[in-house]
Structure formats: C-alpha cells, structure tokens
Amino acid sequence: MSKKTHCPKCGSKMVDMDVSGYSATTWKCKKCGYTGPVVVEDGNIEKQLKEARKIEKLRNKIYKRR
C-alpha cells in the first residue's frame, strides 16, 4: 500500500513536488498554495483538519457573542 502525501496546512491530496529548488525537496499545494519542505503521509489528515476548522469556527462564534 503506497502512502499518499497531504498538505499540512489544508489536508489536500493535491500536493506535488516542486523542482524549482536547488537541493532541498519542496512541496507545493495546488489547493491552498502552501509551499514548504513538509508533507503529511496520513490518510486521515484531511478529515481531521476539516473537523478542526469547524470546531474553530464554532468557538469563534461563541466568543463573539460575549
């Protein structure tokens, strides 16, 4: 089973290796524009990030009411 790479910022699977760098491997996310040396190899990360964003939005709504 091959591991899929995911963006650490948005969890998208639309991550490609960016070959414009000289020696270090850099990744670029087509969805959010993240560029960096880190990707996540976890099939559940996209779902977990979406749930975390929903929780953060709810928390912001609650604190704005106060």
Beta strands, then each sheet from edge to edge (+ up, - down):
strand 1: 15-18
strand 2: 26-29
strand 3: 35-36
sheet 1: 1+ 2- 3+
end
